[in-house]
Amino acid sequence: MNPHAAPLSSPFHLLGSLKSHRQLIFSLVRREILSRYQGSVIGLLWALINPILMLAVYTFVFSVVFKARWGSGAIENKTEFAVLLFVGMIVHALFAEVLTRTPSVIANNVNYVKRVVFPLEILPVVTLGAALFQACISLLVLLAAFFLFNGFVHASALLLPLVLLPLLIFTLGVAWVLASLGVFLRDLGQIVAVFSLILMFLSPIFYPADALPMPFRTWLLANPLTFMIEQSREVLIWGRMPDWKGLSLYTGIACLCASLGFAWFQKTRKGFADVL
């Protein structure tokens, strides 16, 4: 590899890089996951215990203490509000974890920056992979709870990977931009942390999208998490087919964002070593 050559930034190079370094990505994702629980008594079991505890807390607080109801209050099952809320929390947590971790992912791996042969573009992918692992564990807890509460799981739940795929693509594009900007703007991590908290309340997590007045609903629909949360509930909770037309449009926009994010990362990566 010529260190003075401009890094390739085309979508074809992106796909080729992910394919050729897939074993390295899996290895780094595994190391990232295990390092989070290194030294703890029960280790990786915390990845399972945390979502179980959170779901139990949501069920008690929102169904027993606040006696919350979804929308017009047609739902009488005390546990259903907690399950609906948990779907939104899982989607938001996946997106928010990548957002908060990627601004520092390059600065935390300075030794990789000094090695011109290391594919720096896979570091945000590793962050996304680790967040996706936790999201999958939380989804298993959600499905188990749904089965426990209702005695069945909708067959449409099998479509959830297709529903979330556009969000993963979009998140990766944002991650490349944040990873690059985080090298030059060290305060970005703090800014993103506040933004992700605000985003949680601006997403239809604690309320349905149609609960807002029409003027505010337009802004809610501009939130990239809104459509994903609503479609996840469609296939997981309501047992309906997703909006294929909307998913196709979202996928197109997500692919464009991923391509632009990757191109930005490749254009700016030559300055990483000078700053670090």
TITORVEX-494110 format. One record per residue: residue number from 0; residue in three letters; x, y, z of N, C-alpha, C in turn. Coordinates in steps of 0.2 Angstrom, whole numbers, plus 5000, padded with zeros to 4 digits. Each point is the difference from the previous one (the first is absolute). Layout:
N
PT;resi;resn;n.X;n.Y;n.Z;ca.X;ca.Y;ca.Z;c.X;c.Y;c.Z
PT;NUM;Ala;X;Y;Z;X;Y;Z;X;Y;Z
...
END
This chain:
276
PT;resi;resn;n.X;n.Y;n.Z;ca.X;ca.Y;ca.Z;c.X;c.Y;c.Z
PT;0;Met;5004;4994;5000;4996;5006;5000;5004;5006;5000
PT;1;Asn;4999;5005;4995;5004;5006;5000;4997;5005;5005
PT;2;Pro;5003;5002;5005;4997;5005;5005;4999;5006;4997
PT;3;His;5003;5002;4995;4999;5007;4997;4994;5000;4995
PT;4;Ala;4998;4994;4998;4994;5000;4995;4994;5002;5004
PT;5;Ala;4995;5003;4996;4994;5002;5003;4996;4993;5001
PT;6;Pro;4997;4999;5006;4996;4994;5001;4994;5000;4995
PT;7;Leu;4998;4994;4998;4994;4999;4996;4994;5001;5004
PT;8;Ser;4995;5003;4997;4994;5002;5004;4993;4998;4996
PT;9;Ser;5001;4996;4995;4994;4998;4996;4996;4995;5004
PT;10;Pro;4993;4999;4999;4996;4995;5003;5003;4993;4999
PT;11;Phe;5003;4999;4994;5003;4993;4998;5006;4999;5004
PT;12;His;5004;5005;5002;5006;4999;5004;4997;4998;5007
PT;13;Leu;4995;5004;5002;4997;4999;5007;4998;4992;5001
PT;14;Leu;4996;4998;4995;4997;4993;5000;5006;4995;5000
PT;15;Gly;5005;5002;4996;5006;4995;4999;5004;5000;5007
PT;16;Ser;5001;5006;5003;5003;5000;5006;4997;4996;5006
PT;17;Leu;4993;5001;5000;4996;4996;5005;5001;4993;4999
PT;18;Lys;5000;4998;4994;5000;4993;4998;5007;4997;5002
PT;19;Ser;5005;5003;4998;5007;4998;5000;5002;5000;5008
PT;20;His;4997;5004;5004;5002;5001;5007;4995;4997;5005
PT;21;Arg;4996;4996;4997;4994;4997;5004;5003;4996;5006
PT;22;Gln;5005;4996;4999;5003;4996;5006;5003;5005;5005
PT;23;Leu;5003;5005;4998;5003;5005;5005;4994;5003;5003
PT;24;Ile;4995;5002;4997;4994;5004;5003;4997;4995;5005
PT;25;Phe;4999;4994;4999;4997;4995;5005;5004;4999;5006
PT;26;Ser;5007;5000;4998;5005;4999;5006;5000;5006;5005
PT;27;Leu;4999;5006;4997;5000;5007;5004;4994;5001;5003
PT;28;Val;4994;4998;4997;4994;5000;5003;5000;4996;5006
PT;29;Arg;5002;4994;4999;5000;4995;5006;5005;5003;5006
PT;30;Arg;5005;5002;4998;5005;5003;5005;4996;5006;5004
PT;31;Glu;4997;5004;4996;4996;5006;5003;4995;4998;5004
PT;32;Ile;4996;4995;4999;4995;4997;5004;5003;4998;5006
PT;33;Leu;5005;4995;5000;5002;4997;5006;5004;5005;5004
PT;34;Ser;5003;5005;4997;5004;5005;5004;4995;5004;5005
PT;35;Arg;4994;5001;4998;4995;5004;5004;4998;4996;5007
PT;36;Tyr;5001;4994;5000;4998;4996;5006;5006;4996;5003
PT;37;Gln;5006;5002;4997;5006;4997;5003;5001;5002;5007
PT;38;Gly;5001;4995;5004;5002;5001;5007;4993;5000;5005
PT;39;Ser;4994;4999;4997;4994;5000;5004;4999;4992;5002
PT;40;Val;4996;4999;5005;5000;4993;5002;4996;4996;4995
PT;41;Ile;4994;5003;4998;4996;4995;4995;5001;5002;4993
PT;42;Gly;5005;5005;4998;5002;5001;4994;4994;5002;4995
PT;43;Leu;5000;4996;4994;4996;5001;4995;4992;5000;5002
PT;44;Leu;4999;4996;5005;4993;5000;5002;4997;5007;5002
PT;45;Trp;5004;5005;5001;4997;5006;5001;4996;5003;4994
PT;46;Ala;5003;4998;4994;4996;5002;4994;4993;4997;5000
PT;47;Leu;4999;4995;5003;4993;4997;5001;4996;5003;5006
PT;48;Ile;5004;5001;5005;4996;5002;5006;4998;5007;5000
PT;49;Asn;5004;5004;4997;4998;5008;4999;4993;5001;4997
PT;50;Pro;4999;4997;4994;4994;5001;4997;4994;4997;5004
PT;51;Ile;5001;4994;5003;4995;4997;5004;4998;5005;5006
PT;52;Leu;5005;5003;5003;4999;5004;5006;4996;5007;4997
PT;53;Met;5002;5002;4994;4997;5006;4997;4993;4999;4999
PT;54;Leu;4998;4994;4997;4993;4999;4998;4996;4999;5006
PT;55;Ala;5003;4997;5005;4996;4999;5007;4999;5007;5002
PT;56;Val;5005;5005;5000;4999;5006;5003;4994;5004;4996
PT;57;Tyr;5001;5000;4993;4995;5003;4996;4993;4997;5001
PT;58;Thr;4999;4994;5001;4994;4997;5001;4997;5002;5007
PT;59;Phe;5004;5001;5005;4997;5002;5007;4999;5007;5000
PT;60;Val;5005;5005;4997;4999;5007;5001;4994;5002;4996
PT;61;Phe;5000;4998;4993;4995;5003;4996;4993;4997;5000
PT;62;Ser;5000;4994;5002;4994;4996;5000;4997;5000;5007
PT;63;Val;5004;5000;5005;4997;5000;5007;5000;5007;5003
PT;64;Val;5006;5003;5000;5000;5007;5004;4996;5005;4996
PT;65;Phe;5002;5001;4994;4997;5005;4996;4993;4998;4996
PT;66;Lys;4999;4994;5000;4994;4997;4997;4999;5003;4993
PT;67;Ala;5006;5000;4996;5000;5003;4993;4996;4995;4995
PT;68;Arg;4997;5004;4996;4997;4996;4994;5002;5003;4994
PT;69;Trp;5000;4996;4994;5002;5002;4994;4995;5003;4996
PT;70;Gly;5001;5006;4997;4996;5004;4996;4993;5001;5004
PT;71;Ser;4995;4998;4997;4993;5002;5002;4998;4996;5007
PT;72;Gly;5005;4995;5002;4998;4996;5006;4997;4994;4998
PT;73;Ala;4999;4997;4994;4997;4994;4998;5003;4994;5002
PT;74;Ile;5007;5001;5002;5003;4994;5002;4999;4999;5008
PT;75;Glu;4998;4994;5002;4998;4999;5007;5006;4996;5003
PT;76;Asn;5003;4996;4996;5006;4996;5003;5005;5005;5003
PT;77;Lys;5001;4999;5007;5005;5004;5003;5007;4999;4998
PT;78;Thr;5002;4994;4997;5007;4999;4998;5001;5003;4992
PT;79;Glu;4994;5001;4997;5001;5002;4993;5004;5006;4999
PT;80;Phe;4998;5005;5004;5004;5007;4999;5007;4999;5001
PT;81;Ala;5002;4996;5005;5008;4999;5001;5003;4996;4994
PT;82;Val;4996;4996;4997;5003;4996;4994;5001;5005;4994
PT;83;Leu;4995;5004;4999;5000;5006;4995;5006;5004;5001
PT;84;Leu;5000;5002;5006;5006;5005;5002;5007;4997;4999
PT;85;Phe;5000;4993;5002;5007;4997;4999;5002;4999;4993
PT;86;Val;4995;5000;4995;5002;4999;4993;5003;5007;4998
PT;87;Gly;4997;5006;5002;5003;5006;4999;5007;5001;5003
PT;88;Met;5001;4998;5006;5006;5001;5004;5006;4995;4997
PT;89;Ile;4998;4995;4997;5005;4995;4997;5003;5004;4993
PT;90;Val;4995;5002;4996;5002;5004;4994;5004;5006;5002
PT;91;His;4998;5004;5005;5004;5006;5002;5007;4998;5002
PT;92;Ala;5000;4995;5005;5006;4998;5003;5005;4998;4995
PT;93;Leu;4998;4997;4995;5005;4997;4994;5003;5007;4997
PT;94;Phe;4995;5004;4998;5003;5006;4996;5004;5005;5005
PT;95;Ala;4998;5001;5006;5003;5004;5005;5007;4998;5002
PT;96;Glu;5000;4993;5001;5007;4997;5002;5005;5001;4995
PT;97;Val;4998;4999;4993;5005;5002;4995;5002;5007;5000
PT;98;Leu;4995;5004;5000;5001;5008;5000;5005;5002;5006
PT;99;Thr;4999;4997;5006;5004;5003;5005;5007;4997;5000
PT;100;Arg;5001;4994;4997;5007;4997;5000;5004;5001;4995
PT;101;Thr;4997;5002;4994;5004;5001;4994;5005;5006;5000
PT;102;Pro;4997;5006;5003;5005;5006;5000;5007;4998;5003
PT;103;Ser;5000;4995;5004;5007;4999;5004;5003;4994;4997
PT;104;Val;4997;4996;4995;5003;4994;4998;5007;5000;4997
PT;105;Ile;5001;5006;4996;5007;5000;4997;5005;5002;5006
PT;106;Ala;4998;5005;5004;5005;5003;5005;5001;4994;5005
PT;107;Asn;4996;4995;5001;5001;4995;5005;5004;4994;4996
PT;108;Asn;5002;5001;4994;5004;4995;4996;5005;5003;4996
PT;109;Val;5004;5004;5004;5005;5004;4997;5005;4995;4996
PT;110;Asn;5002;4994;5003;5004;4996;4998;4998;4997;4993
PT;111;Tyr;4994;5000;4998;4998;4998;4994;5001;5005;4995
PT;112;Val;4999;5007;5002;5001;5005;4995;5007;5000;4998
PT;113;Lys;5005;4999;5004;5007;5000;4998;5002;4994;4995
PT;114;Arg;4996;4995;5000;5001;4995;4995;4996;5001;4994
PT;115;Val;5004;5002;4994;4996;5002;4994;4997;4994;4997
PT;116;Val;5001;4994;5002;4997;4994;4996;4994;4998;5004
PT;117;Phe;4998;5004;5006;4994;4998;5003;4994;5003;4997
PT;118;Pro;4995;4997;4999;4994;5003;4997;4996;5003;5006
PT;119;Leu;5001;5007;5001;4997;5004;5005;4992;5000;4999
PT;120;Glu;4998;4999;4993;4993;5001;4999;4996;4994;5003
PT;121;Ile;5003;4995;5003;4996;4995;5003;4998;5001;5007
PT;122;Leu;5004;5005;5003;4999;5001;5007;4993;5002;5002
PT;123;Pro;4997;5005;4996;4992;5001;5002;4996;4994;4998
PT;124;Val;5002;4996;4996;4996;4994;4999;5000;4995;5006
PT;125;Val;5006;5000;5003;5001;4996;5006;4996;5003;5006
PT;126;Thr;4999;5006;5000;4996;5003;5005;4993;4999;4999
PT;127;Leu;4998;5000;4994;4993;4998;4998;4999;4993;5001
PT;128;Gly;5004;4995;4999;5000;4993;5001;4999;4999;5008
PT;129;Ala;5003;5003;5004;5000;4999;5007;4993;5003;5003
PT;130;Ala;4997;5005;4997;4994;5003;5002;4994;4995;4997
PT;131;Leu;5001;4997;4994;4995;4996;4998;5000;4993;5004
PT;132;Phe;5005;4998;5002;5000;4994;5005;4996;5001;5006
PT;133;Gln;5001;5006;5003;4996;5002;5006;4992;5000;4998
PT;134;Ala;4999;5003;4994;4993;5001;4998;4997;4993;4998
PT;135;Cys;5004;4996;4998;4997;4993;4998;4998;4996;5007
PT;136;Ile;5004;5001;5005;4999;4997;5007;4994;5003;5002
PT;137;Ser;4999;5007;5000;4994;5003;5002;4994;4998;4997
PT;138;Leu;5000;4999;4993;4995;4997;4996;4998;4993;5002
PT;139;Leu;5004;4996;5002;4999;4994;5002;4996;5000;5007
PT;140;Val;5002;5005;5004;4996;5001;5006;4993;5002;4999
PT;141;Leu;5000;5005;4995;4993;5002;4998;4995;4995;4998
PT;142;Leu;5003;4996;4995;4996;4994;4997;4998;4995;5006
PT;143;Ala;5004;4999;5004;4999;4995;5006;4994;5003;5004
PT;144;Ala;5001;5007;5002;4995;5003;5004;4993;5000;4996
PT;145;Phe;5000;5002;4994;4994;5000;4996;4997;4993;5000
PT;146;Phe;5004;4995;4999;4997;4993;5000;4997;4998;5007
PT;147;Leu;5004;5003;5005;4997;4998;5007;4994;5004;5002
PT;148;Phe;4999;5006;4997;4994;5004;5001;4994;4998;4996
PT;149;Asn;5002;4998;4994;4994;4999;4995;4999;4992;4998
PT;150;Gly;5005;4996;5001;5000;4993;4998;5002;4999;4993
PT;151;Phe;5002;5005;4996;5002;4999;4993;5004;5005;4998
PT;152;Val;5004;5000;4994;5004;5005;4997;4998;5000;4993
PT;153;His;4999;5006;4997;4997;5001;4994;5006;4997;4995
PT;154;Ala;4997;4997;4994;5005;4998;4995;5003;5005;4997
PT;155;Ser;4997;5006;5000;5003;5006;4996;5006;5002;5004
PT;156;Ala;5002;4998;5006;5006;5002;5003;5006;4998;4997
PT;157;Leu;4999;4995;4995;5006;4997;4996;5002;5006;4995
PT;158;Leu;4996;5005;4999;5002;5005;4995;5004;5006;5003
PT;159;Leu;5001;4999;5007;5003;5006;5003;5007;5001;4998
PT;160;Pro;5004;4995;4998;5007;5002;4997;4999;5004;4994
PT;161;Leu;4995;4999;4995;4999;5004;4994;4998;5007;5002
PT;162;Val;4996;5001;5006;4998;5006;5002;5006;5004;5003
PT;163;Leu;5004;4997;5003;5006;5004;5004;5006;5001;4995
PT;164;Leu;5000;4996;4995;5006;5001;4995;5001;5007;4998
PT;165;Pro;4995;5003;4997;5001;5007;4998;5003;5005;5006
PT;166;Leu;4997;4999;5006;5003;5004;5006;5007;4998;5001
PT;167;Leu;5002;4994;4999;5007;4998;5001;5005;5004;4995
PT;168;Ile;4997;5000;4994;5004;5003;4994;5001;5008;5002
PT;169;Phe;4994;5003;5002;5000;5007;5001;5005;5001;5006
PT;170;Thr;4999;4996;5005;5004;5001;5006;5008;5000;4999
PT;171;Leu;5002;4995;4995;5007;4999;4998;5002;5007;4997
PT;172;Gly;4996;5003;4995;5002;5006;4997;5001;5005;5005
PT;173;Val;4996;5001;5005;5000;5005;5005;5007;4999;5004
PT;174;Ala;5001;4993;5002;5006;4998;5004;5006;5002;4996
PT;175;Trp;5001;4999;4994;5006;5002;4996;5001;5008;5001
PT;176;Val;4995;5004;4999;5001;5007;5001;5002;5002;5007
PT;177;Leu;4996;4997;5005;5002;5002;5007;5007;4998;5002
PT;178;Ala;5002;4994;4997;5007;4997;5002;5005;5005;4997
PT;179;Ser;4999;5003;4994;5005;5004;4997;5000;5007;5004
PT;180;Leu;4994;5003;5001;4999;5006;5003;5003;5000;5008
PT;181;Gly;4999;4994;5003;5002;4999;5007;5008;5001;5001
PT;182;Val;5004;4999;4994;5007;5001;5000;5002;5007;5001
PT;183;Phe;4996;5004;4996;5002;5007;5000;4996;5004;5005
PT;184;Leu;4994;4998;5002;4996;5004;5005;4999;4995;5006
PT;185;Arg;5004;5001;5005;5000;4995;5006;4993;5001;5004
PT;186;Asp;4997;5006;5000;4994;5001;5003;4994;4997;4997
PT;187;Leu;5001;4997;4994;4994;4997;4997;4997;4994;5004
PT;188;Gly;5004;4996;5004;4997;4995;5003;4995;5003;5006
PT;189;Gln;5001;5005;5003;4995;5003;5005;4994;5003;4996
PT;190;Ile;5001;5003;4994;4994;5002;4997;4996;4995;4997
PT;191;Val;5003;4994;4998;4996;4995;4997;4996;4996;5006
PT;192;Ala;5003;5000;5006;4997;4997;5006;4993;5004;5002
PT;193;Val;5001;5006;5000;4994;5004;5001;4995;5000;4995
PT;194;Phe;5002;4999;4993;4995;5000;4995;4997;4993;5000
PT;195;Ser;5003;4995;5002;4997;4993;5000;4995;5000;5005
PT;196;Leu;5001;5003;5006;4995;5001;5005;4994;5004;4998
PT;197;Ile;5001;5005;4996;4994;5004;4998;4996;4996;4994
PT;198;Leu;5004;4996;4996;4997;4996;4995;4995;4995;5003
PT;199;Met;5002;4997;5006;4996;4995;5003;4993;5003;5002
PT;200;Phe;4999;5006;5002;4994;5003;5001;4996;5003;4994
PT;201;Leu;5004;5001;4995;4997;5002;4993;4998;4995;4996
PT;202;Ser;5001;4993;5002;4998;4994;4997;4994;4997;5003
PT;203;Pro;4996;4997;4996;4994;4997;5002;5001;4994;5005
PT;204;Ile;5004;5001;5005;5001;4994;5005;4995;5000;5005
PT;205;Phe;4999;5005;5003;4995;5000;5006;4993;5002;4998
PT;206;Tyr;4999;5001;4993;4993;5002;4998;5000;4998;4992
PT;207;Pro;4994;4999;4998;4999;4999;4993;5001;5006;4995
PT;208;Ala;5002;4999;4994;5002;5006;4996;4993;5004;4999
PT;209;Asp;4995;4997;4999;4993;5004;4999;4998;5003;5006
PT;210;Ala;5003;5000;5006;4998;5003;5006;5002;5008;5000
PT;211;Leu;5004;5002;4996;5002;5007;4999;4996;5003;4996
PT;212;Pro;4999;5007;5001;4996;5004;4995;5003;5000;4993
PT;213;Met;4997;5001;4995;5002;5000;4993;5006;5004;4999
PT;214;Pro;5000;5007;5002;5006;5004;4999;5007;4997;5003
PT;215;Phe;4999;4997;5006;5006;4996;5003;5002;4994;4997
PT;216;Arg;4995;4996;4997;5001;4994;4997;5004;5000;4994
PT;217;Thr;5000;5006;4996;5004;5000;4995;5008;5000;5002
PT;218;Trp;5002;5003;5005;5006;5000;5003;5002;4993;5002
PT;219;Leu;4995;4997;5003;5001;4993;5003;5002;4995;4994
PT;220;Leu;4997;5001;4995;5001;4996;4994;5007;5001;4997
PT;221;Ala;5003;5006;5001;5006;5001;4997;5006;4997;5005
PT;222;Asn;4998;4997;5005;5004;4996;5005;5002;4994;4996
PT;223;Pro;5006;4998;4999;5002;4994;4997;4998;4993;5004
PT;224;Leu;4999;5001;5006;4998;4994;5004;4992;4999;5000
PT;225;Thr;4996;5005;4998;4993;5000;5001;4997;4994;4996
PT;226;Phe;5002;5000;4993;4998;4995;4996;5002;4993;5002
PT;227;Met;5006;4999;5002;5003;4994;5002;4996;4997;5006
PT;228;Ile;4999;5005;5005;4996;4997;5006;4993;4998;4999
PT;229;Glu;4997;5004;4995;4993;4998;4999;5000;4994;4996
PT;230;Gln;5004;4999;4995;5000;4994;4996;5002;4994;5004
PT;231;Ser;5005;5001;5005;5002;4994;5005;4994;4998;5004
PT;232;Arg;4996;5005;5002;4994;4998;5004;4995;4996;4995
PT;233;Glu;4999;5002;4994;4996;4997;4995;5001;4993;5000
PT;234;Val;5006;4998;4999;5002;4993;4999;5000;4996;5007
PT;235;Leu;5002;5003;5005;5001;4997;5006;4994;4999;5005
PT;236;Ile;4997;5006;5000;4994;5000;5005;4993;4999;4996
PT;237;Trp;4999;5004;4995;4994;4999;4997;4999;4995;4995
PT;238;Gly;5006;4996;4998;4999;4995;4995;4998;5002;4993
PT;239;Arg;5002;5006;4998;4998;5002;4993;5006;5000;4996
PT;240;Met;4999;5001;4993;5006;5000;4996;5003;5008;5000
PT;241;Pro;5006;5000;4999;5003;5007;5000;4998;5004;4994
PT;242;Asp;5001;5006;5000;4999;5005;4994;5006;4999;4995
PT;243;Trp;4999;4996;4995;5005;4998;4996;5002;5006;4996
PT;244;Lys;4996;5004;4998;5001;5006;4996;5005;5005;5004
PT;245;Gly;4997;5001;5006;5004;5004;5004;5007;4997;5002
PT;246;Leu;5001;4994;5001;5006;4997;5001;5005;5000;4994
PT;247;Ser;4997;5000;4994;5004;5001;4994;5003;5007;5000
PT;248;Leu;4996;5005;5001;5002;5007;5000;5005;5001;5005
PT;249;Tyr;4999;4997;5006;5005;5001;5006;5006;4997;4998
PT;250;Thr;5000;4994;4997;5006;4996;4998;5004;5004;4995
PT;251;Gly;4997;5003;4995;5003;5005;4995;5004;5005;5003
PT;252;Ile;4996;5004;5005;5003;5006;5003;5006;4997;5005
PT;253;Ala;4999;4994;5003;5005;4998;5005;5007;4998;4996
PT;254;Cys;4999;4997;4994;5006;4998;4996;5003;5007;4997
PT;255;Leu;4997;5005;4999;5003;5006;4998;5004;5003;5006
PT;256;Cys;4997;5000;5006;5003;5003;5006;5006;4996;5001
PT;257;Ala;5000;4993;4999;5006;4996;5002;5005;5001;4995
PT;258;Ser;4999;5001;4994;5005;5001;4994;5003;5007;5002
PT;259;Leu;4996;5005;5001;5003;5007;5002;5004;5000;5006
PT;260;Gly;4998;4996;5005;5003;5000;5006;5007;4996;5000
PT;261;Phe;5000;4995;4996;5006;4996;4998;5005;5005;4996
PT;262;Ala;4997;5003;4995;5005;5005;4996;5003;5005;5005
PT;263;Trp;4996;5003;5004;5002;5005;5005;5006;4997;5004
PT;264;Phe;4999;4994;5003;5005;4997;5004;5006;4999;4996
PT;265;Gln;5000;4997;4994;5006;4999;4996;5004;5006;4998
PT;266;Lys;4996;5006;4999;5003;5006;4998;5004;5003;5006
PT;267;Thr;4997;4999;5006;5003;5004;5005;5005;4995;5004
PT;268;Arg;5001;4994;4999;5004;4995;5004;5007;5002;5000
PT;269;Lys;5003;5003;4994;5007;5001;5000;5002;5006;5005
PT;270;Gly;4995;5003;5003;5002;5005;5005;5000;4997;5007
PT;271;Phe;4998;4994;5001;4999;4997;5007;5007;5000;5003
PT;272;Ala;5005;4998;4997;5006;4999;5003;5003;5006;5002
PT;273;Asp;4999;5006;4996;5003;5006;5002;4997;5003;5006
PT;274;Val;4993;4999;5001;4997;5002;5006;5001;4996;5006
PT;275;Leu;5001;4994;4999;5001;4995;5006;5007;4999;5002
END
